Every structure is written in C-alpha cells, then in structure tokens.
Amino acid sequence: MTMERLEATRAEMRRRGIDALLVSVGSDLPYLTTYRAFPLERITALVLPVDGDPSLFVPTLEAPRVKTTVAVVPWDETDDPVGRMAGLLPARGTIAVGDQMWASFLIAFQRHLPEASFVDAEPLMTSLRVIKEPGEIEALRDAAHGVDRVADELIDVRFSGRTEREISRTVTDMTLATGHESISFAIVASGPNGASPHHEPSDRVIRDGDAIVVDFGGRVRGYGSDTTRMYCVGTPPDGFEDAYAVLHDAQKAAVAAVRPGVTAESIDAVARTIIDDAGYGEAFIHRLGHGIGLDAHEQPYLVEGNDQVIRAGMAFSIEPGIYLPNRWGMRIEDIVVAVDSGVDRLNRSSRALRFVD
C-alpha cells in the first residue's frame, strides 16, 4: 500500500509540476509511510523526489519505533539533518511542503535552497487523501461502531451529582474498551456549558434539569471516530424538546441530501434552512460538518461558500447544532460516507434525546 500511494503521489506531482515533496509531522506522513511522528523539536521528514527513491529522515533515538517500507535515514544529535535533506532536493525546482511542518524548519530549508520555489503541499495531498480507500472506510466504520456502543451504554451511567470531568473520564475509559487505540477528545458540556461547542469538561456538577452534550472520538487503526449525542437528567429545560425536534429533523434531512454530485455548501444549506425557518438560525454558529480520516478534521468542509463537489468515497460529519448562551446547547453528529447510491451512515446509535439518572 505504501508504494502504491507513493506512486500515486508522484503521478499527481508530475501533473502539478512539483519536483519534490517534503512532509514532516501531521497525517500526510503516516498516509505515505505508515509512520506517525511525534511533533518534536528534532525534525522528522519524508523527502520524495518526483524521480528517485524516497527517504525518511528520523532522529536516531526515534528510529527503533519506525516500521515502514521506505528507506529510513537516521540522523544524530550533532548532524545537520536539514542540510542533508536539502542535498536531496532540487536546488532550483518546485518543492511542495507539508502544511504542518514547523516554520523554523521551513525557514532553514529556504536558507539552504534560496533559488528553489516552496509551495503548499495541502492541495496535492488533499487530492490524494480526500477519497477514502475501502480499507480506510472499514477502519472508519469500526471506529464509528465503537463509539456507538459507548453512546448506547451511557444511558446506564449515573450523570447526576457527578462532574463533567468525571463523566468525560468515564467516556474515555469506555471508548478505549471498545478497541480504540487512543482517545482524541471527550467533551461533556452540561446545562449552560452546552452553549459552547468546544467546551472543556469542568468541575461543574451535573444536576436535575441539565441537558448534556457528549461529543467524543478517538482512533482505530489510525482512523478517527467522532459522534455527538444528547442526554438529559430529569425534565428538560423549557423549550428544549421542541428545539431538539427541529435539530433532529435538520440532521436527518442533511444526511439524506448526501450524494455524489452535490456541493458541500448545498448539504450545509439543507440543515441550516430547517433550523433558520424554526427561528434558531442565529443559534447555529458553526459549519455543518468536516471531513474525517487520519485527521479528526480534514476536507471536505461542509460550509456556505464551499462549492467543492462531493464524490463517492468522501467521509465527513453531519453535525448541526443549536446554542442558546447561558441556557443550553445541543448537537447531533454522525459520520457518513458518500457512495454511488447516495450515503452510507457509519454511526448507527439512536439520535433520540436520552434520559439518564
């Protein structure tokens, strides 16, 4: 698989007039080499000439961790790794640089290669990564089914009298128990904290009448899960259930609108129109969704102004939300894949409001 991806990358480089690719930390590296590097002050980077063998430069102390078919070039503490890599790059060519390379490293490469042209590798890599291979979709599916089990099992967990932080730890432990190798986030936002979409779990004690946003995900075989479900202790706040019915309809309609050939912004518009017509338009404060794969957030982004055409194999979230400051918030999130026949919803757990103790 690694060599197939490298050859596909080279073909796209030739099409775009790129002479070499240089990627460091971030998900482009494991996509091409299977190795995910730590974001260290010591540079790890893949040098991929459009013609010639690829080389993966890694600090010597990290080399034992590397499992890849690409030639590994360890460098010692007293070496000049940027200088060694620069010697493999075209002195006057066009070099595409991974968008997560540290600025200090890029500046060093520019000093070594003052006559080279450096461009962003993001368009190149997105064109390769945005359509998921069957194995990638299966990893996303397994990840989605894992968090589905957690979402369903949470109805048996006591929320009342416990802090958001405690519930977040419970969600983390339950997610890892499903076979996830890591947890990326476990948002638990109760009562008025739910109006902050990326709330950090706090020591707020959950009490009767609280609506709780639980948004969590991790990785299975390197690929992400991401789901949001709503829970409530006791009687919901005034107006909450009516708003939730609107949100549920908006999410369902947006999922049904997914198919190859439509635009990313058109799917966003389906959900946004329903929420706006119900009087909550100003309370839907974020895009409808984001791509997912080796990164938790990647292209395509479902947002007004993005006319990117959806193609079979694209995987992304559908997650409308309604947020009323100082009162409550709500969100429903599933991961879906566009397929030739329309849409494959990977998350299967109930989207109903769950009532918990």
Secondary structure, 3 states (H helix, E strand, C coil): CHHHHHHHHHHHHHHHCCCEEEECCCCHHHHHHCCCCCCCCCCCEEEEECCCCCEEEEEHHHHHHCCCCCEEEEECCCCCHHHHHHCCCCCCCEEEECCCCCHHHHHHHHHHCCCCEEEECHHHHHHHHCCCCHHHHHHHHHHHHHHHHHHHHHHHCCCCCCEHHHHHHHHHHHHHHCCCCEEEEEEEEEHHHHHCCCCCCCCCECCCCCEEEEEEEEEECCEECCEEEEEEECCCCCCHHHHHHHHHHHHHHHHHCCCCCCEHHHHHHHHHHHHHHCCCHHHCCCCCEEECCCCCCEEEEECCCCCCECCCCCEEEECCEEEECCCEEEECEEEEEEECCEEEECCCCCCCCEEEC
